[in-house]
Amino acid sequence: MLTRDEARRFLASVAERHSEKLDAVAAAELAEGRSAAQGKSTDRAMAWATRILAARGPQARPEKEFTEQMLQDGLDEDQVIEVWQLVAEHLEGMTGTNAKVERLMREQGIAPSPTNLAQARQLYFRGLSAALSDVRRRWDGERPEDRLVLDEALTAGTPTPEPRRDWSPQPEPTAPAWDKNPAPCSVDLCETRAPVAKTAGTLERQIASEPANVPTAAPQETSDAKAANRSLKALAERMGKENLKLGTWQPNTADQARAVIDLYVRMLGEDDISLVTQSSLAEYRSLLLRLPKNYGKSVHDKVRPLHEILARAEGLPPSEVGVSGITLNRHLSQLQSVLEYARSQGLLKVELEGVAKLRAKRSKRQRDERSAFSDDDLQSVFRQPVWHGCEGDKARLKPGSLVIQDALYWVPLIAAYTGARREEICGLMVDDIGAEGSTPYLSIRKNKYRGLKNAQSERRIPLASELVRLGLPEYVRRIKAGGYDLLFPELVAASGKTPLGDVFHDRWSAVQKAAVPNASAEAKTFHSFRHWVGDRLKSAGVSAEMRADILGHAGTTMTTERYVSSPELQPMLEALDRLPRPTADIQPAGVVLLGAVREHRKPQRRRRARPSLSDGHRATRRSRSR
């Protein structure tokens, strides 16, 4: 066992070092514009997580007792969930923690043994918790040591001495004073964010015993800054911000990159670009192929240890395990983009083969990965009550007398007669519908609600005669008169982050299932509208160049891409009017808007079932410390 002096010296060393780190992090965060409330909240969640890890060690799991204590201490439910998430994430990285503890033991001259390691690891978490809990000193400016420094400087008539590290044994710190208005920590549990607990007593002893002008140890900011620069999560965040500013990425692309890096760090347990190797990339690929297909859909997955998730997957049928080839390639591509960004910053020095040899090969031609709807499929779709009369807002597939014009009514119609992508249609603004002479058209362009897939996606598409017959121009006028700028305002999610097309999909999927029951088995999705338009235009003898302009594809040669002007609307309209008319049986109806749109009701946040807090779980928000 450790002696009392060894234990005190080890605990004081951890608390003081981490306190210095936290001071530097807090100063940097405030300079970057983060609020003190956010910093306090993060530190406080981290303090509780390390307190629990000190008490339970590798056996730490969500407990009702700790949950109740945190609620009594003033944490809200989101903070409690964040604490349990931090505990779970740190347990996955326990191997790295043991290595740090062993290194500190060597510095302190403590003999290596399983018992000493277990005791030192507990002291390590206690030191982190003590440092983290001192939120008032760090975030509210309660620093009594400053008064002591000033008093000594004034009475001695000497320059203010700089505190130096005192590695001499110190009395064991008292239990953390849990601030009643605290907050969570913003960096990695034990590497980036350092516990903060310099008590006034400790500093007073240091200052009183220290002569003026004693050289101090090299500041920690330099190494902390280097560590922050090497952080994969920080790199993904910075790359996303830069690409958004340059307009080369859309917000959802930046979100996907961050999510992929978060998952990589969670699985591999390392957030340092210098630790990325070809073997770690291969290991990440292997783990993706061992995860249950439904990973991430349960709120428990965010806090459940990875080894438990993989163990559960072993008991599932092979068809329910592993991401698809398309998803695997997307993960690897996002990871590769971060690695290339790190290399451009001079942070990735080693040569990696990257992800090229890890990608899943296509089993079929790209154009065959999704099938086109057949004419019969579309006739079945447009025979549904949505277009002929339903019971009401909540019963769109039950026959009735009400034809409601909204996204569910118009988006499939527009897709069938323009071939536009789902997000392009769902994100149309009222001002994107214009007219050139007597020819109305849609203007597919970037706007505040969504971007475009690529440069050639920006185009004008004339409204086919069938869309005019069914009353799309009148619907546009009604929406504009209602004061809306978005053509389908009901697609704006309550969070404001969900893509408009995803909100639409939740409503469309029931229609597709009713109209085309075998759609999934036949690889048919909403994108199949686009394939149907392309196939039918080709069958009608429309030139490849004209089809590319309608669908927003790039030309296949220098001649067709660079030296051919954009087509006029009238020839495009004539081409679109050659399409079959699966909607011929739909009768034009007066515009009846969706109830929520008529009444300007705010979108409702989708509610999900939440596990009891007594189990230590709930839907988790993204933690800054992940």
Steps between C-alpha positions, in 0.01 A plus 500: 500500500603861451625678807309801627771735373500334156120527478499867603779589261332317210160660567644852532700455180197395295272772640753778451601399148142465386407827668765679294367342182144604583610858561655508153196338339260739673699802385505369141127425499408842632722659236320294233163630615371206702299601803600440858169320552594244237843455648364455851241252379760288321746507789231398742386204294863392464554536875209267571616251237849479649355481850294197396801342328704549818227331704417211267806460277460264202163388641342844466151473352190723518358477853183641646687614812747716309227630270294618797808662659572693180141622474511611865828679425320713242587324175217482249405182315712583195806551718436170677488319166818678397672375815409139428610542141838631613537207740426251221740667258778507755452134585560418135831687519610345831810349337625848419417618852702217653798599285479860626472385861799271461702788355409719799593214735844481342544877543414467868727197549206272587569131450287342223255233618132419433400627845700822468354560153144454626557737791682759285222488238245580770718789622534617141123532458470663841757760394316569176170534683649735760642725231186499288271578791662838567277675246451825692868569514546439130180644354383757760839651584503393866878490541608584856860420408510816286447711813782316673733556207417872493538539875840335494614710205391824664647424841828361368537763230603236253347391167212259527648150520372241256372184668715199432409135512551356844531123480553460873246289689179686575219414738225302331242743354160505654200370310397721206268787580229431247390836367125536485506680167761306307548394142665241260859474377608563144786273428605134510435336834857460617726636231370835375313636797695508821338479843496821686537501865767730631373568849581832658691317771734329256571819308548696819768256613670517161500880488605550860799265462617614158771765454455771240619452143535123523503355146180313427437183305430535130138598446256227401320705235744399226453126547126544549477697178692230315269233641195701396641539148547124476145422612302320229177653629648849497631444147159383378335800664748746351486341155120515506496868594749588227315304232169656604654845478639424154166359387652164403301310764143509618416487874389135476839407346683664790270321746572166333877556519477581871281196566741266321798633696304478826427134427863431405624650827234313697600169343878537498527700822752747355449862394855576386578524127855380568361167621311429178663212314401280210422223746270728704311590180463130426384438856236773466375335180484164676301646790250661263440159347447344844246755632128419500328660202271688739792649695422859596122466482473417869566777750694241703768466232649837598581384852530122466865377493618399154593146605140442609368623166738270311406209724134561422578502129658155524161357589320657202445347156769602247242702307458729803869570556737741326453821307425485128773552244363845416501605867847354553638697207336818625664458842839434345471792260421741783789361703731537200399863454604576860832319451571697183412822681740407781772430246445842341548653846829313548354292784508159332860406437481126432412358162170311500342303223179653632162352429533412131558129565245489782203619299225256407491420129175554314314179429309657214511799269430828677190566292359162602531556876157665498223389269264724308130499574295333230202670338277266702679603821428868435139436409466310829663790689271763351187290561548545876244712695760778540418613143132401476357574844589397856342524845723780627843616611560193714347245261649565158474138386136454600251585223294811558397824338793727597792570264771675700774673307833486679841336458351150500271603213742706291852361551432163327320681217792738447744207515303310236502791254844656562726218623632734771656356815299472819691769691496731197120489496442509874726804534332710229417854606200694372731728303654197327186471286511757222395547140672590178236637270215252522723215619506442879807328642672377814835651588720243673759704687657531843295672766491538875319168547729271301794490266553299183686178434743657253547794264308346209198447725417870467251526213155609384234244420174600328175390662357217295149564374363237741629692803335816371173310437497369856539852641860538623517873412185566705644306795813718481287815511310375806818417691652838415181677609531318833829675565724198448827502309538119494274320254431215744526665844377191687832328424697723739582283802467630854875465555577682176780252431317212333524523120168588337517186286531282810185654649319435173623140490325424829170586329578357158613156619144399596374596153776305326439195718130502415552560128815294433515227769812337352692828467770406753569160347513658154736780614241768431499825695384856442809536279329253265290791371822651365598174330153471347525849350845430358393168350180637346674805352757271342224275363328809357812587301611799710872567447755416767596869530138603558448222757815612683374859514161392635645265761796720598774269376837610367580455133698190407745676269677836477267594214178425687621644830682818403399600151125440510281781639219433744186405310201727469193417703265428211700209355535356852124533551433318177731220617329471840156494342603177322493321836210256565225640724438267794294782658244531221220381732567770764247782486611856577367613836478828685801567719440370853809553714619283782348604833836580660588722202165683501530569873875575495559242773858439599636153421474250781812330623481128439477320832690180561466249777748577776645246742461573867768711661516239772674282241745781430402538136315746284529649155835670515613830363840530338763564763779747440732265686449209266 
